Amino acid sequence: ISFRYFSPNEESLREIEPLSLIFKWSSWYVWGYCLKRNDFRLFKLNRITELKTGKIITKKHIKSPPDFSSENIFPTEFTIEAIFDSSVKWRIIDEYGIDSFTQLENGKLYFVHESTDKYNLFSWLLTFGEAVELLKPEFLRSEFAEYLKIFTLKRVEKYAHSKRKRNFIRTKWNKYISWLFTWLYILRFKKQMLSDVA
């Protein structure tokens, strides 16, 4: 098969000999031999476009997929502990399974998870808004608070800039509308004067 592929590093045309479909990390992937890289690769299906079938392969490259366990692909850097509001329980179950948390007496969810990258973790935590509190490790709490402050400042600056831009457009639009109504009034007045003269 051939297709256009979008990876974090590049957009490229690929031709592969597909060997198997794999469901991992909440997504589907195709495992196969990549003719561009001359090696076996894993391609996420939702990053593939312009898919075409190719010629029938006579000389096959065959290799079983490697161990794609999370521990093997993404070695743990730290273990986090967080408290989630019960309103996001469905999402925790969807992303990590029913056994990934303990429900406390107050209904909140105590979540323990091994993480591999603090910035991916921070981005993920932000998607929960006020429904999450990071408890441990302590050094990440401090870093997350700083990250949150910078994130908030950038959002406020962006909003202020877009608001200034909207105000500028609104001012220009108001001037245009005012100009248009003035001309319509003048034309109507002239038309009235001409009909009075006739």
N, C-alpha and C positions, 0 to 999 in steps of 0.2 A: 504494500500500500504506500501511497505518497500523500503528503499533506503539508500544510503550513503550520508551524509550531511556534507558540509564544512562550518563551521561558523568561525567568528574571533577567538573564544576561543578554538575550537576543531574540529576534524574530527570524526564523529560517525555514527553508523548504527541506523536508526530510523524506527519505525513502527507507522503509524498513521491511524486514521479514517478520511479521507478527507471530509470536509463539503462544502468548496467553493473555487473558484479561484478568486483572487483579483488582479486588476491592480492598482498599487500605486507606486509613486516615480520612474516612468519610467521603472518599472519592473513588472513581474508576480510573484505572490505568491500563495501558497496553505495554506488555513486555516483549521486546523483540530485538533483532539484530539491525543496527543502524548502518546503512551503507555509507553515509557521510562520515561517521566517526570510526567506522570499521571496528565496532564494539557493540556489546549489548547495552541497551538503554531502556529506561522506564519513561513513558510519556503519559501525562495526565490528559484524559479524554476531553475535558471541557476547555483545554487550551489548543485543541486541534481544529483547524478549519480547512476547507477546500480538499476534503478527503476523496481520494481516487484509488480504485483498485488497479493493480499493475499486472505485470506478466506472471505467469506461473513459474514458481521457483523449482528448479531441478536440483541444484546443489544447495541444500539447506544448512544453515548454521543452527545448531541445536545446543541449547544449554538451559538447564533448569534455572528458574529465577532464584536469586540469592535470598537469604533470610532478611525479610523486610520488617522484622519486628522493630518497634519503636526504639527499644534499647540499643539495637545494633546500628540503626541509621542515625538516630539522634541521641548521642550519649548525654546523660543527665549532668547538669551543672549545679543545680540546687533543688531543694524540695520546698514548695510553698505551702502555706496554710492560709486559708481565706474563709470568710463567712459570707454566704450569699443569702439574699432575701428569698423566701419561698416562691415569690412570683416568677423567678427564673429557673425553677426546678426542672421544667420541661427541657430547657436548653442545656442544662448540665447533663441530664440524662441523654439527650440527643448527641451531645459532643463527647461525653466520657463514660456513659453507662450508669445504670442504677446503683452500682456498687462503688461509685467514685466519691460519695459523700455520706455523712451521717446526719440525720435530721435531729436537731436539738429540741428540747422541750418547748422552747419559744417558737418553734416552727422553722427557724433559720437552718441553713445547710452548712455544716462544717466540711470543708473541702481540702483534701491533701493531695498534692500532685507533684510529680517530678517534672521540672522544666529545663529546657535546653538553651533558651535565649531570652534575656530579660526584656529586650525591646519588643519581641513578639508577645511576650507575656503582658507587658504594659499596654500594648495596643488591644489585646484581647480583653484585659480588665476594663479598659475604657468603654468598651461596647456595652458593658453592664451598667454604666452610669452610677447612680447612688445605690444600686442593688448589691454592691460588693464592698468588702473591706479586706484589704491585704493585712494579715497578721504577722506572718513570718516568711522569710528571715528578716530580721530587724534592719539590716543594711539595705535591703530592697524596699522596705517601707519608706525610708528616707529618700532613696533615689526615685521612687515612684511619686512621692510628694513633689519633688523638684520637677520631674517630668510633667506632672499634672499642671504645675504652675506655668511652665513654658508653653505647654499645649494650650492652656486657657488664654494666655497672653497673645499667642499667635491667632487664635480664633477671634478674640476681641479686635485685634488689629485688622484682620481680614474683614470682619463684619463692619467695622468703622469705615474701612476703605470702600467696601461695596455700598454702604449707606451714603457716603459722600458722592459716589458715582451715581447712585439712584437719584439723590437730591439734585445733582448737576443736570441729569437727563430730565427730571421733573421740571426744573426751572426752565430749561430750553423748550420743553414741550408746552409749558404754560405760556411762554412768550409766543410760540408758534400759534397756539390756539387763540391767544389774544389778538395777534396780528390777523389771523384768519377771520375772526368775528368782526374786527374793525373793517376789513375789506368787504365782507358780506353786508355789513350795515351801510357802508358807503355806496356799494352797488345797488342795494335796495332803495336807498334814499334817492340816488340818481334816476333809477327806474321810475320811482314815484313822481319825481319832478318832471320827467319826460312825458309821463302819462297825463299829468296835470296841464302841461303846455299843449299837448295834442288835444 
